[in-house]
Amino acid sequence: MRTARITTTGLALAAALVAGAAASSAQAQAAEPAPVPACSLTNTTTTVQNVSRPINHQLLTVTNTGSERCFAYGHPHLAFDAAQHVVSVVDESIPQAVVTLEPGQSAYAGINLSAADGSGTDGRTVSVLRVSFDEGDGTESRARTVKLPEGTWVDSKAAVTYWQSDVEAALMW
């Protein structure tokens, strides 16, 4: 009889410990913040504008139009008109951290359109830019088409920076 009472008490204690651990685990999971999504076609708008300095540059701006913050991972993937290849990336422009955009905030990328010294080849006037986003896992989103300012000239030296949190950083490359 005494053995049965000890066993029953031990089982009740074990059940209480398991229930307490499960409740603590559920509370810990509930306290973890939701993962921050990548800035994408669904939660942003994208614009391109000419800049006065540096020469042969434009500014690409992506603005978070969603209700939650998003990460502007890596760099935009750009292609002009019907080109089958994306422009090169200015590797030296990698920021120290992923750019985080709260609702209404913007990230910037500088677009170097052509070689200032005329060393580029295949120069042409283009009218649209296809912009894809880095999804944060190494994949690229579908492209968004953005109308370019009239008379935009590009050549084989076109390149884009990584996303930056301010205009000056985007245009220094």
C-alpha positions in Angstrom: 0.0 0.0 0.0 2.8 2.4 0.9 4.6 1.6 -2.4 1.4 2.3 -4.3 1.0 5.7 -2.6 4.7 6.7 -3.3 4.3 5.6 -7.0 1.1 7.6 -7.3 2.6 10.7 -5.7 5.7 10.3 -7.9 3.6 10.1 -11.1 1.5 13.1 -10.1 4.7 15.1 -9.4 6.2 14.0 -12.8 3.0 15.0 -14.6 3.1 18.5 -12.9 6.7 19.0 -14.0 5.9 18.1 -17.6 2.9 20.4 -17.6 5.0 23.2 -16.2 7.7 22.7 -18.7 5.2 22.7 -21.6 3.7 25.9 -20.3 7.1 27.6 -20.0 8.0 26.4 -23.6 4.7 27.8 -24.9 5.4 31.2 -23.2 8.9 31.3 -24.6 7.6 30.6 -28.1 4.9 33.3 -27.8 7.5 35.8 -26.6 9.8 35.3 -29.7 9.2 38.1 -32.2 8.0 37.2 -35.7 10.7 37.0 -38.3 11.2 40.3 -40.3 10.2 39.8 -43.9 12.3 40.9 -46.9 11.3 44.1 -48.7 9.6 42.8 -51.8 7.2 43.7 -54.6 4.2 43.4 -52.2 5.4 45.8 -49.5 7.3 48.5 -51.3 7.2 51.1 -54.1 10.2 51.8 -56.3 11.3 55.0 -58.1 14.3 56.1 -60.2 15.4 59.7 -60.6 18.3 61.6 -62.2 20.8 63.2 -59.9 23.1 66.2 -60.6 26.1 64.5 -59.0 27.9 62.3 -59.7 27.6 62.4 -63.4 26.2 59.4 -65.2 24.2 58.3 -62.1 20.7 57.8 -61.0 19.2 57.1 -57.6 17.0 54.0 -57.1 14.6 54.4 -54.1 12.6 51.7 -52.5 10.0 52.7 -49.9 8.3 50.4 -47.4 4.5 50.8 -48.0 3.6 47.9 -45.6 2.5 48.0 -42.0 5.5 46.1 -40.7 9.3 46.7 -41.0 11.2 44.9 -43.7 14.8 44.1 -44.6 16.3 45.4 -47.8 18.7 42.5 -48.3 21.9 42.8 -50.4 21.4 44.8 -53.6 18.8 45.2 -56.2 19.1 43.1 -59.3 18.7 45.4 -62.3 18.2 44.9 -66.0 17.6 47.6 -68.6 14.8 47.2 -71.2 14.8 43.6 -72.5 18.4 42.8 -71.5 18.8 39.2 -70.5 21.6 39.9 -68.0 21.6 42.0 -64.8 24.1 44.9 -64.3 27.2 44.3 -62.2 27.3 45.2 -58.5 29.7 47.6 -56.8 31.2 45.2 -54.3 32.9 47.9 -52.2 29.4 49.3 -51.4 28.4 46.5 -49.0 26.9 48.2 -45.9 27.9 47.0 -42.4 24.4 45.7 -41.7 21.2 44.8 -43.6 19.2 47.9 -44.1 16.0 47.8 -42.1 13.0 49.8 -43.2 10.2 50.8 -40.9 6.8 51.6 -42.5 7.3 54.7 -44.6 11.1 54.6 -44.6 13.3 54.3 -47.8 16.5 52.6 -48.8 18.7 53.7 -51.7 20.9 52.3 -54.3 23.1 54.3 -56.7 23.0 53.3 -60.4 26.2 54.1 -62.3 24.8 54.3 -65.9 28.0 54.5 -67.9 31.7 55.1 -67.8 32.6 58.8 -67.4 35.7 58.4 -69.5 33.9 56.8 -72.5 35.5 53.4 -72.0 32.2 51.5 -72.0 30.8 49.7 -75.0 27.3 48.9 -76.3 26.0 52.4 -75.4 22.2 52.9 -75.9 19.2 54.8 -74.7 16.9 52.8 -72.4 13.4 53.5 -71.2 12.6 50.9 -68.5 14.4 49.3 -65.6 13.5 45.8 -64.3 14.1 45.6 -60.5 14.2 42.4 -58.5 14.8 42.1 -54.8 16.9 39.7 -52.8 14.6 37.5 -50.7 17.1 37.1 -47.9 17.8 33.5 -48.7 19.8 33.9 -51.9 16.8 33.9 -54.2 15.7 36.7 -56.4 12.1 38.0 -56.5 10.0 38.5 -59.7 10.9 41.8 -61.4 9.1 45.1 -61.1 9.3 47.4 -64.1 10.0 51.0 -63.4 9.9 53.8 -66.1 13.3 55.5 -66.4 13.8 59.3 -66.9 13.7 60.3 -70.6 17.0 60.0 -72.4 18.7 57.6 -69.9 21.9 56.4 -71.5 23.7 53.2 -70.4 26.7 51.2 -71.5 28.6 48.1 -70.5 30.0 49.8 -67.4 26.6 50.1 -65.7 26.6 49.0 -62.1 24.5 49.2 -59.0 25.3 49.6 -55.3 24.1 47.6 -52.4 21.0 49.0 -50.6 22.0 51.9 -48.3 20.2 53.7 -45.6 21.0 57.2 -46.9 21.3 58.9 -50.3 24.9 60.1 -49.8 26.1 56.6 -49.2 24.3 55.3 -52.3 25.8 58.0 -54.5 29.4 57.9 -53.3 30.3 54.9 -55.5 
